[in-house]
């Protein structure tokens, strides 16, 4: 059995049944048990049609290895995180392919305290064990315990806000026929909000397209619903709702960069002097906000495994990525798609101003290009070319994650994709949108020579 095609940097993903099927997932369950030696493990699944059969095979593999399973059923990835840390389990596995097409599925793994297992922390060891398929007999077969996380998870989520300060906002929530609708229904009765629910019912066929608001053409439905309903804010999710995306009251998509700054301000108001984690793609707005509020800004390589390790090392109260992953100390340093919009509701309630004005003042101060992807065959040659042209005169050059070059009034980050022949460019400036646009165009011109 060759599983190299579906073991990625941070998780397992592949087509069903060609790459992933009950037999291969059974073996992966056995391999995870062999590698981690856990006693009790949480298992959850997303809404894909193949998820139930794969979950059954996974649980069988764990049980045959002597591992007892806490089965939480249909959930988002954060449900597995929550169950693992709140019940002090030895690990957790989520069956999901997030925003991949309907014929894909996958697995996300954590160990105790919901610490991630990724390519350089055990995932490739699990692959090799699964491929070999040589597993010993367990002294005793593991058990299965069904567990309803809803009451404790709901209580935990609502603990991030002061419900006495919340105003009756109008919120458009687009679940993309993924699992987020289940979570919104769970907390709805505890909030004073009026929800307009779009593509709310879970449907593994994804009849309105794969839920991924990072794709621009997927944003129109949410934008239109916000304008039609005259809502205060729009929120949209990917399939396993570990990412949350925002739209202001005008229906405008808000880049994740500026959301990081807003959430950082919320947590610093409650935790003066705390550390905030951020990643190198776009940094000046976050640094400015954290410094002004007396916090400590800590930079970290992007990617959930790096961010979670960085969160722990800094004991950061909050960490954010421009890709809409948000991490929270009280959530065992894990990412959640539910906590960000709950916090945003309180921010808007307390500010008494629309989201557009909160964001616009930050965009004026630190305009950015947003992430621009280009398909490049020889990525290293392209980056070397950019270096030659744009490093001279720089005040700093860093390689924490890709190439980060800062000049007095503008900076950029250029990095390669882990999984595709792409380079990803982000450019920002200090209060000069024209300069940011000019420099973005100039760098893209250099990259175009290598397309």
N, C-alpha and C positions, 0 to 999 in steps of 0.2 A: 504494500500500500504506500503510495507516494502522496503526502499531504503538503508538500512544500508550496504548492500553488495557493493554498487557502490560509496558511499561517502568515499573517501580516505583522507589521511592526508592533501593534498594540492588541490585536485580537485575531480571531479566526473568522474568515468570510469566504463563501464560495457558492457556486450554483448547486441547486438541489435538482436531481439526485446525483449529478455527475461528479461533483467534488465533495459535497457533504450529503450524507445519507445516514439512516439509522446505524448501519454497520460501522462507519467511520466515527460517528459521534459516540457510539458505545465505547470504541477503543480510546477516544480522546478522554472520556470520563474515567476509564481505567488508568490511563496515563497520568491524568491530573491527580488521582488518588495515590498512585505510586510515587509521584514526585513530591507532593505536598505532605502526604501522610496525615490527612485531616480526620477528625472523628465525626464532626457534624458540619454540613455544608448547606447553604441556601441555594435553591434553584428557582428561577423565574423564567417566564417566556413572553415574547411579544405576540402581536395579533396575526402574524403570518400563518397561512394555511399549513405550512410544513412544520410549524413550531411545536405543535403538540406531539407528533410522532418522534421528532428529534429529542424533545425533552424526555419522553418515556425511555428512549434508548440511553440517554445520558444518565438518567436516574438508575436504570438497570446496571449500567457500568459502574456507577458509584457504589450501589448496594452490593454488587458482586465483589467489590474490593473491600467490603466491610465498612463502608462509609454510610452513616445515617444522613438522610436528606430532610431538610425543612422545605417543603414544597409550597411556594407562595403563589403559584398559578400565574394568571395573566397580570402583567405589571410593566412598568418602565424599568430601564436599567438602574435608576436610582432606588427602586424598590429592593433590588438585590443588595445594593450598598447598605441601605438602611437596615435591612434584616440582619446582615452579617455583623455590623457593628453594634446594633442595639441588643441583639441576643447573644453577643460575644461568641459567635460561631468561628470555626476555623477557616472558613472560606465561603465563596459564593460564585455561582456561574449563571449568567444571563444568556438565554437563547434569543438572539436578535441579529438582524442585519441592518438595523437602523434605517438609513435613507437609501439603501441599495434597492434595485428592482425586485418585483414580487417573487421571481424565481430564485432569489438568493436567500441564504440564511447564514447564521454565524453564532459565535460564542464569545462572550467577554468574561474574563476570569479575575477574581480577587482572592487574596488570602486573608489572614486574620486582620481585624480592624479595617477591612475593606481596602487594604493596600493592593495596588495594581500588580498584575503579572503581565509583563510585556516581553518583547523580543530579547532584551538583554537581562531580564530578571527571571528567566525560567520557561518562557513560552516555547523556545526552540528545543529545550530539554523535553518538554511535554510532547512536542511533535515527534521527536526521535523515538520516544517510548511508545507512542501510539503506532508509528509505522512498524516498529519491531513486533509489537503485539504479543510479547512474552510476559504474561502476568501470572503471579502465583495465586494460590487459593487463599482466601481470607479465613481466619479462624472462625469468624461468625459473620453471617450476612447482615448488611446494614438495614435499617428500618426507614419507613417513609412517614413523615408527620405533616399533614396539611396545616397551614398556618395562615390566618387572615391578618395581614399587616395593616389593614385600613384604619382601625381605631388609633393605634399608636403612631402611625405615619401621619395621619391627619392632625393629631395633636402636636406632633413635632413641627410640621409645616406651619401651622397657625401660630406657633410660638415665635416665629421670626417677626411678627408685626404686633403692634398695639392696636387691637381692634376698636378700642374706644376713640382712636384718633382718625379712623378711616371715614372717608366721605363716600356718598353713594355714586361712585363712578360708573360710567358706561364702558364696558370692555367687549371688544370683538375678539373671540378666541377661535383660531383656526387650527384644529388638531390634525388636519390632513388625512383623516380616516386612520390615523395611527392610534396609539394608546393614551394620548394626553387627555382625551375627553373623559376617560374614567377618573383621572385624578382631579380634573376641574369639577366634575360632579361631586366628588368626595368632599371638597372644601367649600363648595358654593354656599351651603346653608349657613356657614360661619362667617360670611362676609356680606357687607351691605351693597354689593355690586349688582348691576344689571348686565347679564351676559348675553351677547349675540353669538350663538354657536354655529360655526361654519365647518362643514365636513367633519361633523362631531362623532358620528358612529364609527367604531373600529371596523375596518373592512380590509382583510388581507389581500384583496384584489387591487387595492388602491385605485378605485375607479376614477379619481380626479388627478391621477399622476402620483409619482412617488413623493412623499412629503419631505421636501428639502428647500426651505426658504432661502438658502444661499444662492439658489438658481433664480435669476431675476424674473424670468417668465412665471415663476410660481408665486410671485408676490401680489399680482394684480387683484386676485380675489379678496385678499385681506384688505388691501388699500381701498377698494371700492366699497366693501362692507363698512369700513370705518367712516367713510364720507357719507354713505347712505344713512347710517344710524346716528351720525353726528356723535360718534363715540369719543371718549377721552383718550383712549389708547387701544392699539391692536396688538395682539400677541399671536405668534405662530410657532409651530414645533416641528421637529423631525419625527421619524417613526417611533423611536423608543424614548422620545421627549427628554433626552439629556441635554438638548440645546433649546434655548428660548430666544426668539427674535422679536423686535419691537417696531411698531409703527406709531407715529405721533397722531395727533387729532386731525391732521390734514391728510392722513393716509400715506405719509411719506415714510419709507423704510429708513430706520436709523442704524447707521453703521455700529457694529459691536464695540468699536473703539470708544465711542462716547458713552455707551452704556457702562463700560468698565469704570469710567470716571465717576458717573452718577452713583453706582453701587458702592464704590470706594468711599464716597462722601457719607453715605448712609451709615456704613459700618464704623467709620472713624468718629462720627458723632456719638455713637454708642460705646465705642472703645477707644478713648483718646490715647494717642501715642502708639497705637497698634501697627503692626507690619501689614502691608498690602503687597501682594505678588502680582507682577505683570510680565508680559513677554516682549521680545525685542522688535516686533513688527512696527508698531507705532507706540511712542512712549511719552512724548512731551506733555500731552494733556494730562495723562495719569500722574506723572511726576509733579506737575504744577499743582494739581488738586491735593495730592497727598502731602506735599510740602506745606502748602497753605494751611492745612488742617492739623499740622503737627504730627503726622504719621511718618512711618518709615517705608520708603518705596524700595522693594527688593525685586531685581530683575531675574528672570529664569527662562531657560529654553522652553519653547512652546511644545505642546503635546501632553496629553493627560498624565502619562507616567512621570514625566519630568516635573510638571506643575504640582502634582500631588506630593512628590518627594520634596520639592521646594517649599510647599506649604508647610509640611511637617518640620523641615529644617529651620524655617523662620518663625514657626508657630504663627503664621499669618492668619488674621481673622477672615480675610477674603482674598481671592485671587481671580483674575479674569483674563480671558483670551479674546482677541478680536473676532475669533470664529464662533463666538456665542457660547463657549463653555465657561461656566462660572463655578468657583470652588469656595467652600465654606468650612471654617474651622469646626463649627458645631455640627457639621455633617460628616465628621471624621475626615475632614480635608478633601472630601469628594465633590464631584460636580453634580449639580441638580438643575433641571429645567423648570421646576416648580417654584423654587425659592426666589429666583430673580423677579418674576412678575408680581409675586406677593410683596416683595420689598418695593418695587416700583409703585405699586398702589399706594403704599404709605408715603413714599416720597412725593407723589403728586398731591395726595391729600394734605400733606403738611405745607407744601410749597404754595398751594393756592394759585399756581400758574400752570399753563399748559406745557406739555412735554416739549413742544416745538421751541418755546422760549428758553427752557432749561438747556436744550441741546444747541440752539443756534449761537448762544454766547460763547460756548466752547468751540464750535466749528469756526467762528470768526477768529478766535484766539489761536487755534491750531488746526487750520484746514488740512485735510488729508485726501489722498487719492482713492482710499479704499484698496482692497487687494485686487491686483490685476494679474491674471495668469496668462502665460505665453508658453506654447508648446515649442520646446527647443531640443534638437537632437543632441548636440554637444553642449551640455549645460556648463561644464567647467570652462570651456573656451569662451562662452558668452560672459560668464561672471568675470573671467580674467580681463576681457575687453572693457567691461564696465569699470572694473578697478582702475585700469590704466587711465581712463578718461575722467573719472569722478573722485578719485582719492586725493589727487593733488590739491593742496589748500585746505584739506579737512582738519577739523579740530579734534576729531577722534575717529578711530577705525576699530571695530570690534567684530569678533567672530563667535559670540555666544550661541547664535543660531543663524547660520548663513552669514552674509556680509552686511554689517551695519556701518554706515558712513554718515557722520554728522559734520555739517558746515555751520557757520555762525547762525544763518537764518533758515536753513533747510536741512533735512536729513532723509536717508532712505534705508530700507532693508531689502535685501534680495536673497532669497533662499530657494532651495530645490524642494520638490515634493518627495515624500518618502515612497510614494506608490505609483507615480505617473511621470512621464518625461516632460515635466512642467517646471518653470521657474515662477516664483511668486514675488511680485514687487509691491512695496508700500512706500509712499512718499508723503512727507508732511513738511509744513513750514511754520514759522512764527508769525502769524497774523498776515500772511501775504498769499492769498489764493492764486494770484497770477504767477508768482514765483513757483509755487508748488506745481501748477499745471505745466509751466515751461520745462521744469526739471523732469517731470514725469514723461513728457513727450520726448525729451532728449535721451533719457535712458531707454525708452521703448524703441527709439530709432536705432540705438546700438544693438539691442536684443534682436531687432528685425533682421539684422545681417546674418543671424544664426538660425533663423526660423526654417 
